[in-house]
Amino acid sequence: MLSMLATALVAVAETAYVGRLGIAALAGMALVFPMVMLQQMMSAGAMGGGISSAISRALGSGDEPRAESLVLHATMIGLTTGAVFTCFFLVLGPALYSILGGSGEALAEALAYSNVVFIGASAIWLTNTLASTIRGCGNMRVPSIALFLVAALQIILGGGLGLGIFPFPKLGMRGIALGQVVAYACGAALLTWYLLSGNAKVSLRFRFADLRWEMFRDILKVGAVACIAPVQAILTILILTRLVSYFGTEALAGYGIGARLEFLLIPVVFSIGVSCVPMVGMAIGAGNVERARRVAWTGGAISALCLGVIGLLVALGPDLWAGMFTSNAAVMAMASLYFAWAGPCYAFFGLGLCLYFSSLGSGRILGPVLAATVRLFVVACGGWWLAQSQQPPWTIFALVGLSMFAYGASTAIAVFLTRWGPPKVRSV
């Protein structure tokens, strides 16, 4: 949890650095940030969960040769997907950011950051892939230490190269992005060394003659489907941002303050969820479905409790958070409305997200993905009606809370109804 919070604080530090570069840089960062977040959610959560799931299920069934073979297949998936992200954003990035509203100096700043950070996409994907591989063995310590070091290095290099402090040149947005790429390249090198050293439960062996489609399929049948959920999450954020803008600048600023807290809470659930993945996977691989479900519901309850307490605190005392970012009375009022309606529903958001990770471990992810679709549908249809009928601002924040409730309840129902059972695992 500490390492995930450190990773989240990197976003806060980067925002501070970008703010020193001017309004155009901030606007450019706003265009790129959802895409950077999408890459992290896919590589660390969705595809990473598919990797941890496959390896833990193999280890749970006692098939260590298969688990070791999956490490190489996972590495190839990480490198290949990173290359796809590089090609996509280098070619289509300008058009995409223009569609999102970027133009002039803001678009130039967005491309300065995007081109560098996505050139290094393979380093980011490889780091998160190898971390997920090690987590699949039940080892949380090594990935956590590696990601904590990556976060610390990124804060130092991003600030140094972006603002020209310490002995570094001032490279602006390119420097902030370069700090991220270099930090993750170091993280990938550290985790690669660990898997090659023989200290891990499974090792990375470059035997390309052993590559088999069946191994790729075992990872992708979970990871590829799970990648739909982050896309839906980003779409939900973009749609909500656009809908809230209809209610005025103060409403948008208030929502932004609330959404920032929501983003910082995700690593809390992530840390619990990625711990559930190998526990569920190993239990499923061993045929102990009862234990797998007990882990899932326990993790979901802990996540719901953690986020629920925080949600109630900010609902009762919104100034505790909003007061850190503004003293404007109108914006504070809108932030208070957001927390009053959304805060009590944070528990359902935590429950749904943690059960999503547990479902990755079980290999049965379709239900939670469809639950994310329910949330997207509630936001898109409900928000459109509220905006068109010119309802008061509190209604859009009530919709945010309703969408969280719908997501958590739908995910819980899906997990309850989905049959978990031992997969058919074949030896290498």
C-alpha positions as CSV (number, residue, x, y, z in Angstrom):
1,M,0.0,0.0,0.0
2,L,2.9,2.4,0.8
3,S,4.5,1.8,-2.6
4,M,1.2,2.3,-4.4
5,L,0.7,5.6,-2.5
6,A,4.2,6.7,-3.5
7,T,3.3,6.0,-7.1
8,A,0.1,8.1,-6.7
9,L,2.1,10.9,-5.2
10,V,4.2,11.0,-8.3
11,A,1.2,12.4,-10.2
12,V,0.9,15.1,-7.5
13,A,4.6,16.0,-7.9
14,E,4.4,16.0,-11.7
15,T,1.4,18.3,-11.6
16,A,3.4,20.7,-9.4
17,Y,6.3,20.6,-11.9
18,V,4.0,21.2,-14.9
19,G,2.3,24.1,-13.0
20,R,5.8,25.8,-12.8
21,L,6.0,25.6,-16.6
22,G,2.8,27.7,-17.2
23,I,-0.9,27.4,-18.1
24,A,-0.3,25.9,-21.6
25,A,1.8,23.1,-20.0
26,L,-1.0,22.4,-17.5
27,A,-3.6,22.3,-20.4
28,G,-1.3,20.0,-22.4
29,M,-0.8,17.7,-19.4
30,A,-4.6,17.5,-18.9
31,L,-4.9,16.1,-22.5
32,V,-2.2,13.4,-22.0
33,F,-2.8,12.4,-18.4
34,P,-5.9,10.1,-19.2
35,M,-3.8,8.2,-21.7
36,V,-0.9,7.8,-19.3
37,M,-3.3,6.6,-16.7
38,L,-4.9,4.2,-19.2
39,Q,-1.4,2.7,-19.8
40,Q,-0.8,2.3,-16.1
41,M,-4.2,0.7,-15.5
42,M,-3.8,-1.7,-18.3
43,S,-0.2,-2.8,-17.7
44,A,-0.2,-2.9,-13.9
45,G,-3.9,-3.8,-13.2
46,A,-5.6,-5.5,-16.2
47,M,-2.9,-7.3,-18.1
48,G,-0.8,-7.5,-15.0
49,G,-3.6,-9.2,-13.2
50,G,-4.0,-11.7,-16.1
51,I,-0.3,-12.5,-15.7
52,S,-0.4,-12.9,-11.9
53,S,-3.6,-15.1,-12.3
54,A,-2.0,-17.5,-14.8
55,I,1.2,-17.9,-12.8
56,S,-0.5,-18.3,-9.5
57,R,-3.0,-20.9,-10.8
58,A,-0.1,-22.9,-12.3
59,L,1.7,-22.8,-9.0
60,G,-1.5,-23.6,-7.1
61,S,-1.9,-26.8,-9.2
62,G,1.8,-27.8,-8.5
63,D,2.9,-27.2,-12.1
64,E,6.1,-25.1,-11.5
65,P,7.5,-25.8,-15.1
66,R,4.4,-24.2,-16.5
67,A,4.6,-21.2,-14.2
68,E,8.2,-20.6,-15.3
69,S,7.3,-20.9,-18.9
70,L,4.6,-18.3,-18.4
71,V,7.2,-15.8,-17.2
72,L,8.8,-15.7,-20.7
73,H,5.4,-15.5,-22.4
74,A,4.4,-12.6,-20.1
75,T,7.6,-10.8,-20.8
76,M,6.9,-11.0,-24.6
77,I,3.4,-9.7,-24.1
78,G,4.7,-6.7,-22.1
79,L,7.3,-5.8,-24.7
80,T,5.0,-6.2,-27.6
81,T,2.1,-4.3,-26.1
82,G,4.5,-1.5,-25.1
83,A,5.7,-1.3,-28.7
84,V,2.0,-1.1,-29.9
85,F,1.4,1.9,-27.5
86,T,4.5,3.6,-28.9
87,C,3.4,3.3,-32.5
88,F,-0.2,4.2,-31.7
89,F,0.5,7.5,-29.9
90,L,3.4,8.6,-32.1
91,V,1.2,8.2,-35.2
92,L,-2.3,9.1,-33.9
93,G,-1.4,11.2,-30.8
94,P,-1.8,14.6,-32.6
95,A,-5.2,13.7,-34.0
96,L,-6.4,12.2,-30.7
97,Y,-5.4,15.2,-28.6
98,S,-7.0,17.6,-31.1
99,I,-10.2,15.6,-30.8
100,L,-10.0,16.1,-27.0
101,G,-9.8,19.8,-27.5
102,G,-6.1,20.5,-27.8
103,S,-4.9,23.3,-30.0
104,G,-2.1,25.8,-30.4
105,E,0.5,25.9,-27.6
106,A,-1.4,23.5,-25.4
107,L,-1.3,20.8,-28.1
108,A,2.4,21.5,-28.6
109,E,3.1,20.9,-24.9
110,A,0.9,17.8,-24.9
111,L,2.9,16.3,-27.8
112,A,6.2,17.3,-26.2
113,Y,5.3,15.1,-23.2
114,S,3.4,12.4,-25.0
115,N,6.1,11.7,-27.6
116,V,8.8,11.1,-25.0
117,V,6.7,9.1,-22.5
118,F,5.2,6.8,-25.1
119,I,8.6,6.2,-26.8
120,G,9.5,4.6,-23.5
121,A,6.2,2.7,-23.2
122,S,8.0,-0.7,-23.4
123,A,10.0,0.2,-20.3
124,I,6.7,1.0,-18.4
125,W,5.0,-2.1,-19.6
126,L,8.0,-4.3,-18.9
127,T,8.3,-3.0,-15.3
128,N,4.7,-3.6,-14.5
129,T,4.7,-7.0,-16.3
130,L,7.7,-8.3,-14.3
131,A,6.2,-6.9,-11.1
132,S,3.0,-8.8,-11.8
133,T,5.0,-11.9,-12.5
134,I,6.7,-11.8,-9.1
135,R,3.4,-11.0,-7.4
136,G,1.9,-14.1,-9.1
137,C,4.3,-16.1,-6.9
138,G,3.0,-14.5,-3.8
139,N,5.9,-12.2,-3.3
140,M,4.7,-8.6,-2.7
141,R,8.0,-7.3,-1.1
142,V,10.2,-7.2,-4.2
143,P,7.7,-5.5,-6.6
144,S,6.8,-3.0,-3.9
145,I,10.4,-2.1,-3.2
146,A,11.1,-1.8,-6.9
147,L,8.0,0.5,-7.6
148,F,8.8,2.6,-4.5
149,L,12.3,3.2,-5.9
150,V,10.9,4.0,-9.4
151,A,8.5,6.5,-7.8
152,A,11.3,8.2,-5.9
153,L,13.6,8.3,-8.9
154,Q,10.8,9.7,-11.1
155,I,10.1,12.5,-8.7
156,I,13.9,13.5,-8.6
157,L,14.5,13.1,-12.4
158,G,11.2,14.6,-13.4
159,G,11.8,17.7,-11.4
160,G,15.4,18.0,-12.3
161,L,15.1,17.5,-16.0
162,G,11.8,19.4,-16.3
163,L,12.7,22.5,-14.3
164,G,16.5,22.5,-14.7
165,I,17.3,22.0,-11.0
166,F,20.2,20.1,-9.5
167,P,22.8,19.5,-12.3
168,F,20.2,18.9,-15.0
169,P,19.3,21.0,-18.1
170,K,15.8,22.5,-18.3
171,L,13.9,20.4,-20.8
172,G,10.4,21.4,-19.9
173,M,7.6,18.9,-20.6
174,R,10.1,16.6,-22.4
175,G,12.2,16.5,-19.3
176,I,9.3,15.5,-17.0
177,A,8.4,12.7,-19.4
178,L,12.0,11.6,-19.7
179,G,12.2,11.3,-15.9
180,Q,9.4,8.8,-16.0
181,V,10.9,6.8,-18.8
182,V,14.4,6.6,-17.2
183,A,12.9,5.6,-13.8
184,Y,10.9,2.8,-15.3
185,A,13.8,1.6,-17.4
186,C,15.8,1.3,-14.1
187,G,12.8,-0.5,-12.5
188,A,12.7,-3.0,-15.5
189,A,16.4,-3.6,-15.2
190,L,16.2,-4.3,-11.5
191,L,13.2,-6.7,-11.8
192,T,14.8,-8.5,-14.8
193,W,18.0,-9.0,-12.8
194,Y,16.0,-10.5,-9.9
195,L,14.2,-12.9,-12.2
196,L,17.5,-13.9,-13.9
197,S,19.3,-14.3,-10.5
198,G,17.5,-17.5,-9.4
199,N,16.3,-15.9,-6.2
200,A,12.7,-15.8,-7.4
201,K,10.3,-18.7,-7.1
202,V,10.2,-18.7,-10.9
203,S,13.0,-17.6,-13.2
204,L,13.1,-15.8,-16.5
205,R,14.7,-18.1,-19.1
206,F,15.1,-16.8,-22.7
207,R,14.2,-20.1,-24.5
208,F,12.2,-18.8,-27.4
209,A,11.8,-22.2,-28.9
210,D,9.4,-22.9,-26.0
211,L,7.0,-20.1,-27.0
212,R,3.5,-21.6,-27.4
213,W,0.2,-20.0,-28.3
214,E,-1.6,-22.0,-25.5
215,M,0.6,-20.1,-22.9
216,F,-0.2,-16.8,-24.5
217,R,-3.9,-17.7,-24.5
218,D,-3.9,-18.6,-20.8
219,I,-2.7,-15.0,-20.0
220,L,-4.7,-13.2,-22.6
221,K,-8.1,-14.8,-22.0
222,V,-8.0,-13.0,-18.6
223,G,-5.8,-10.0,-19.3
224,A,-7.1,-9.0,-22.7
225,V,-10.7,-9.0,-21.5
226,A,-9.8,-7.2,-18.3
227,C,-8.2,-4.4,-20.4
228,I,-11.8,-3.4,-21.4
229,A,-12.4,-2.1,-17.9
230,P,-9.7,0.6,-17.8
231,V,-10.9,1.9,-21.2
232,Q,-14.4,2.1,-19.7
233,A,-13.0,3.9,-16.6
234,I,-11.2,6.5,-18.7
235,L,-14.3,7.0,-20.8
236,T,-16.3,7.5,-17.6
237,I,-13.9,10.2,-16.4
238,L,-13.9,12.0,-19.8
239,I,-17.7,11.9,-20.1
240,L,-18.2,13.1,-16.5
241,T,-15.7,15.9,-17.0
242,R,-17.5,17.0,-20.1
243,L,-21.0,16.8,-18.4
244,V,-20.0,18.6,-15.3
245,S,-18.6,21.5,-17.5
246,Y,-22.3,22.2,-18.5
247,F,-23.0,23.2,-14.9
248,G,-20.4,26.0,-14.9
249,T,-16.7,26.6,-14.0
250,E,-17.3,26.3,-10.2
251,A,-19.0,22.9,-10.6
252,L,-16.1,21.7,-12.8
253,A,-13.5,22.9,-10.3
254,G,-15.4,21.3,-7.4
255,Y,-15.7,18.0,-9.3
256,G,-11.9,18.2,-10.1
257,I,-11.1,18.5,-6.4
258,G,-13.3,15.5,-5.6
259,A,-12.0,13.4,-8.5
260,R,-8.4,14.0,-7.4
261,L,-9.2,12.3,-4.0
262,E,-10.9,9.5,-5.9
263,F,-7.8,9.0,-8.0
264,L,-5.5,8.9,-4.9
265,L,-7.8,6.3,-3.3
266,I,-7.4,3.8,-6.2
267,P,-3.9,2.7,-5.1
268,V,-5.3,1.8,-1.7
269,V,-7.7,-0.7,-3.4
270,F,-5.1,-1.7,-5.9
271,S,-2.7,-2.7,-3.1
272,I,-5.4,-4.9,-1.5
273,G,-6.6,-6.2,-4.9
274,V,-3.2,-7.3,-6.3
275,S,-2.6,-9.2,-3.0
276,C,-5.9,-11.0,-3.6
277,V,-5.0,-12.1,-7.2
278,P,-2.3,-14.7,-6.3
279,M,-4.2,-15.9,-3.2
280,V,-7.3,-16.5,-5.3
281,G,-5.3,-17.9,-8.2
282,M,-3.4,-20.4,-6.1
283,A,-6.5,-21.5,-4.3
284,I,-8.3,-22.0,-7.7
285,G,-5.3,-23.9,-9.0
286,A,-5.4,-26.2,-6.0
287,G,-9.2,-26.7,-6.4
288,N,-10.0,-24.9,-3.2
289,V,-12.8,-22.7,-4.4
290,E,-14.2,-22.0,-0.9
291,R,-10.9,-20.4,0.1
292,A,-10.7,-18.4,-3.1
293,R,-14.2,-16.9,-2.5
294,R,-13.3,-16.2,1.1
295,V,-10.2,-14.3,0.1
296,A,-12.3,-12.3,-2.5
297,W,-15.0,-11.3,-0.1
298,T,-12.5,-10.5,2.7
299,G,-10.5,-8.3,0.4
300,G,-13.7,-6.6,-0.9
301,A,-14.8,-6.0,2.7
302,I,-11.5,-4.4,3.7
303,S,-11.5,-2.2,0.6
304,A,-15.1,-1.1,1.2
305,L,-14.3,-0.3,4.9
306,C,-11.2,1.7,4.1
307,L,-12.8,3.8,1.3
308,G,-16.1,4.0,3.2
309,V,-14.5,5.6,6.2
310,I,-12.7,8.1,4.1
311,G,-15.9,8.8,2.1
312,L,-17.9,9.5,5.3
313,L,-15.1,11.7,6.7
314,V,-15.1,14.0,3.6
315,A,-18.9,13.9,3.4
316,L,-19.1,15.2,7.0
317,G,-16.1,17.5,6.7
318,P,-15.5,18.4,3.1
319,D,-13.2,21.2,4.0
320,L,-10.6,18.7,5.3
321,W,-9.8,17.9,1.6
322,A,-11.2,20.8,-0.5
323,G,-9.6,23.4,1.8
324,M,-6.2,22.2,0.7
325,F,-6.8,23.3,-2.9
326,T,-9.1,26.4,-2.8
327,S,-10.5,29.1,-0.6
328,N,-13.1,30.2,-3.2
329,A,-16.5,30.0,-1.5
330,A,-18.4,28.9,-4.7
331,V,-15.9,26.2,-5.5
332,M,-15.9,25.0,-1.9
333,A,-19.7,24.8,-2.0
334,M,-19.6,22.6,-5.2
335,A,-16.9,20.4,-3.7
336,S,-19.1,20.0,-0.6
337,L,-22.0,18.9,-2.8
338,Y,-19.8,16.4,-4.5
339,F,-18.6,14.8,-1.3
340,A,-22.1,14.8,0.2
341,W,-23.4,12.7,-2.6
342,A,-20.4,10.7,-3.8
343,G,-18.5,10.2,-0.5
344,P,-21.0,7.7,1.1
345,C,-20.7,5.6,-2.1
346,Y,-16.9,5.3,-2.0
347,A,-17.4,2.0,-0.1
348,F,-19.2,0.5,-3.2
349,F,-16.4,1.7,-5.5
350,G,-13.8,0.0,-3.3
351,L,-15.9,-3.2,-3.1
352,G,-16.3,-3.4,-6.8
353,L,-12.7,-2.6,-7.7
354,C,-11.3,-5.2,-5.3
355,L,-13.7,-7.9,-6.5
356,Y,-12.5,-7.1,-10.0
357,F,-9.0,-8.0,-9.0
358,S,-10.1,-11.1,-7.2
359,S,-12.0,-12.2,-10.4
360,L,-8.7,-11.8,-12.3
361,G,-7.2,-14.4,-10.0
362,S,-10.1,-16.7,-10.6
363,G,-9.8,-16.4,-14.4
364,R,-13.5,-15.3,-14.6
365,I,-13.4,-11.6,-15.4
366,L,-16.4,-11.0,-17.7
367,G,-18.9,-10.2,-14.9
368,P,-16.9,-7.4,-13.3
369,V,-16.1,-6.0,-16.8
370,L,-19.8,-5.8,-17.6
371,A,-20.3,-4.1,-14.2
372,A,-18.0,-1.4,-15.4
373,T,-20.2,-1.1,-18.5
374,V,-23.2,-0.6,-16.2
375,R,-21.4,2.4,-14.5
376,L,-20.5,3.9,-17.9
377,F,-24.1,3.5,-19.0
378,V,-25.5,5.2,-15.9
379,V,-23.1,8.1,-16.3
380,A,-23.6,8.6,-20.0
381,C,-27.4,8.3,-20.2
382,G,-28.1,9.9,-16.8
383,G,-25.7,12.7,-17.3
384,W,-27.0,13.5,-20.8
385,W,-30.5,13.8,-19.5
386,L,-29.5,16.0,-16.5
387,A,-27.5,18.3,-18.8
388,Q,-30.3,18.5,-21.4
389,S,-33.0,19.1,-18.8
390,Q,-30.9,21.7,-17.0
391,Q,-31.1,20.1,-13.6
392,P,-29.4,21.8,-10.6
393,P,-25.7,21.0,-10.1
394,W,-26.2,18.6,-7.1
395,T,-27.9,16.2,-9.5
396,I,-24.7,15.5,-11.4
397,F,-22.9,14.7,-8.2
398,A,-25.7,12.5,-7.1
399,L,-25.3,10.7,-10.4
400,V,-21.6,10.1,-9.6
401,G,-22.6,8.5,-6.3
402,L,-25.3,6.4,-8.0
403,S,-22.8,5.2,-10.7
404,M,-20.4,4.0,-7.9
405,F,-23.2,2.2,-6.1
406,A,-24.3,0.6,-9.4
407,Y,-20.7,-0.5,-10.1
408,G,-20.1,-2.0,-6.7
409,A,-23.5,-3.7,-6.5
410,S,-23.3,-5.1,-10.0
411,T,-19.8,-6.4,-9.5
412,A,-20.8,-8.1,-6.2
413,I,-23.8,-9.7,-7.9
414,A,-21.7,-10.9,-10.8
415,V,-19.1,-12.5,-8.5
416,F,-21.8,-14.1,-6.4
417,L,-23.5,-15.7,-9.5
418,T,-20.3,-16.6,-11.4
419,R,-19.2,-20.2,-10.9
420,W,-15.5,-20.4,-9.9
421,G,-13.8,-23.7,-10.4
422,P,-10.4,-25.1,-11.1
423,P,-9.3,-24.5,-14.7
424,K,-8.0,-27.2,-16.9
425,V,-4.2,-26.8,-16.6
426,R,-1.9,-28.8,-18.9
427,S,1.7,-29.4,-18.3
428,V,4.3,-27.8,-20.6
